[in-house]
């Protein structure tokens, strides 16, 4: 399937859907030009189609399903999640040679829980799950709040309540969202780890520019989900371990996808809305080890995802846990 055929397929499924969030973007084909977001989606699908035949049909069906009600926001959130998955899958397809074996939503054993993609190459097996945080409610709350508390540090709410003035609001941690990401990915990877303990499992979290939010949820020393003092404890009172996740890759790009749906051009040096960018651009990506991996494995993931080890980004405020953020 060539690019023109892929574009025609997407257009035929989306343009006539009156309430589809992307109908405007794909209707540009009827007017003789190509909207930059539609072009980005089609280009990614063309890349992936060469490696995974049939991907474009399945993905176009998925996007087309997000429409049945006017301005139905849950479908918008699902759309952003799907485009985040496309961002990651496209990147992986460009990083591996064509001899690699790719499988969308691979299966293992009797489990019905599947990660986004599995890749086998030169004796290595990699499984990747993609999660994208919900955008609308939190974005609106954060934009109108005077103070944000990214952690559950003892006493921090009392301090915030003393600082906030009448009529001002406080945004509370997003750590339950991050916890749910970890639980879901850990479950999806479990059967693959049972089959092959040497496989590498990666949770990719696509966030926006406010990367201190997931990092605070994961790494703050008071309650971070990856620390000995995690707020998420099992029945024994011990911190819950996510033993089936080897690493998290944090990508700060969901706002670029959202901008594109609003007809706003990409920024931060990106060529198009689903451009991964390179390692030295202004959107650095972080690899956060979850279970101990040797330096070779961490280096492999940093190279594969064009990312930095989280420790190498600690000089940047957005990549350090924060106790309180004042929005001025």
N, C-alpha and C positions, 0 to 999 in steps of 0.2 A: 504494500500500500504506500503510494507516494504522498508527498506533502499536500498536493491539491486534493487528492481523494480524502485525506484525513480532515482537511479544512471543510470540505463539502459535507462530510459525515457529521461533524460537530454542528455545522450550521443548520443542517436539516433537522437535527434533534432539538435544537435550542431556540432558534429564531422564532418559530411559531408558538412557543410557549409564552403566553402573554405575561405571566407573572415571574418568569425566570430572572434571577438576579444578573445573568449574563446576556440576556437577550439583546440589550443595547450594544454590547461589545461585539457580538457575533453578527448583528444586523449590518455592520459596516461592510461585510462582503456584498450585500445587496446594493450598496451605494458605490461600489467600485473601489473601495480601499480596505485596508486591514487595520483594525484597532490594535494598539501595541500589546494589550493584555491577551487578546485572542491570538496574536502572533506568537507571544511567549508560550502559551499553552500548546499551540500547534507545533512549534519548533521542538518543545520537550517531547511531545508524543512521537514526532518523527524520529528523534534520537532513540527513544526507548523501543519503538516498533522494530527497529533494525536488530535489536537484541532480544526482545520479547514479543514475537508476533502475536497479534490479537490484543495487545495492550490498549491501543487507541479505541477500539470498539468498546471494550469493557469500561474504560475511563470515561468515554463520551456518554455511555449509558448512565454511569454514576452521576456525572454532572447534570445530565438532563433530568434526573429524578428529583432534583432539588427545586421543585416548583409545583405548587398547587394552590397557594394562597397569596394574595397581594401583600407584599412587604412582610413575609413570614420569617421572622428573625432566626428561629432555629435552623432553617434551611441555609440562611446566610452563614451562620457559624459552621455548619457542615461543609459548605462550599470552601470556606477558608481552610478548614482541616484537610479537605481533599487536595487543594492546591499546595498546601504544605507537604503533603505526601508526594505530590508530583515533583516538587522542588528537590526533595531528597532522592527519590528514585532516579530522576534524570541525572543528578550529580553522580550517583554510584555507577550508572550505565556509562558515563563518560570516563570514569576513573579506571574501570576494569577493561582488559582486552576482550575481544569478542569470543575468545576461547572459554571464558568464564561461563559457568552455568547459573542462570538467573531463574528464580521462581517467585512469582507473586503470591503472597499469602500461603507460604509453604505449610505443609501438614506434617505432623509427627505423632505416631502412635494413635491413640483413640481420642486425643485432645481435639476439641472443636475451636480452640483459641489459637489464632494464627497471627504471627507478626506480619508486617507489611511486605518484607522481601527477604529472601534467602539467597546467598551467593556462595558458590563453591569454585575455588580456583587454587591450583597447585597444592592440593592437599589440605587447604584451609577452608573452613566453613564459617560464614558470617551471617548472622541474623539481625535484622534491624526492625525496630518498632518506632513509629513516628507519632508524636503527640503534639497538638497545638492548643494552646490555652484559649479559652473562650474570650472573645474580644470586647463585645459591646458593653455589657453591664459594668465590668471592671474598668474599662477605659473611661466610661462616663463618670463613674464614681471617683476615680483617681483624678480626672481633670477638674472636678469641682471641689476636691478636698483640700484642706489646709495642711494636714499632716498625714503621712503614711507610716504605718508600723509594719515592717516586713517580717518581724520575728515575734515569738511568744516570750521574749525575755521577761523575767519576773519584774513586776513593778512598772513596766514600760507603758501600760495603758493608763495608769494613774498619772504618770508624768505628762502624757499626751493630753489627758483631760484637763490638767492644770494649765497647759499652754494654749489650748484651743479657745477661741473667743465665741461669744454667742452668735449663733447662726452659721458657724463653720462646722465642717464635718471631718471625720477621721476615716481613713481606709485601713482595714485590718489585713493581716497576713493572708497570702494565697497558698499557704503550706498544705491545706487540705487538697487543693487541686493537684499540687505536685505529688503528694502522698498517693492520690488515686492513680496518677500516671505510673508511679513506681509499682504499685500493687498489680495493675493491669499488665505491665510489661513483664514483671516477674512471673506472673501466671502463664503468660504466653510463651515464655522462654523455657519453662520448667521441663517440658517433655523433650525439648531439643538437648538440654543439658544432661538429661537422663540417658539419652542415646549416645551422646558424644561430649564428654566433659571438656574436650579440647576446643570445641567450637567457641567462637567469640560472639557475644551478645551485646548489642548496643541499643540503648534508648535515645532517640534523637528528640529533643524538646525544642520546638519552634516557638519562640517568644518574640516580644518586641524589643524596643530599645531599653526597656527598664529591666535589664538582666539581673540587677541586684535582687529582684523579687524571688526568682527560683533559686538563686545562689544563697540568699539568706535562708530560704526554706530548707535547703540541703545542708549547708555548712556552718551556720552560726553555732557557736560553741555551747549556747544555752539549751537549745531545743532542736538543732538541725537534724534532719531525717537520716543523714549519713554519719552521725556522731554517736558517741557513747551515751549522750544525754537526750537522745531523740524523744520528742513528745509522743511518738507512736510506739506503744509498748504492747507486748503480747500478754497472755494470761498469767505468765510467770512474773510479770513486771519488768522484764528485760526488753531492751530496744529490739524492734523487729528488724531482721536482716533481710536484705534483698539479694539472696544468694545466687540467683540465676541471672543477674544483670552484671556484666563486666564493667561497663562504662556508660556514662551519659555524655552525649554531645549536645551542647547548648548553642542554638542558632538564633541570632537576634534579627529575624526578618519578617515576622508575620505582619508588621505594620506596613511593609513595602507591598505585600499582597493586597492588604486592605486599601492602601492608597490607590493601587491600580484599578480596583473595582469602582473607585470614586472618580475615575478618569484623571488621576494625578500621575504624572510621570515619576519613574523611580529616581531616587536620590542616592547619596552616599557612594557614588561611583559605579553603581550597578548599571549594566547595559540594558537590562529588561527586568520586569518584575520577578521572574523566576530564575534570575542569574545568581548562581552560587557565589560569584566573586572569587578573588584569590586570597591567599593567606595574609597578604600584607595590606589589604584594603581597610577601609575604616569600619568594617563590620566584622571584627574578629570573632572567631568561633572557639569555644572552649571544650576540651575533653576533661571530664571529671571522672576519675577512677571510682568505682563503687566497691568492687572486690579486688584484692591485690592482683595486679598484673605486672609482669616483668617490664623492664624498660623497653625491651624490643617490641612488646605488644602495644604499649602506649605510643611509642614512636610510630608504629604501623598505623594506628588509628589517627594520630595527628596528621600523618602524610595523606591518608585516605580521605579524610574530611577537611583537609587544608585548614587545620585548627591548631591551637596552642594548648599545652597542658595548662590547667587552671592556675597553677602556681606561677606560671610565666606571665599571667595577666593580673596578678595581685596588685600591681602598681596603679591599675585603673579602678576608679571608684565603682564603676558599674559591675565590676567582677569581684567585688568584696562584699561579704555580708554586712548589712546595715541594720542598725537598731531603730533608727527613726529618720525620716526624710521630711523636710519642710518644703512644701510646694508654694513658692512665692511668685 
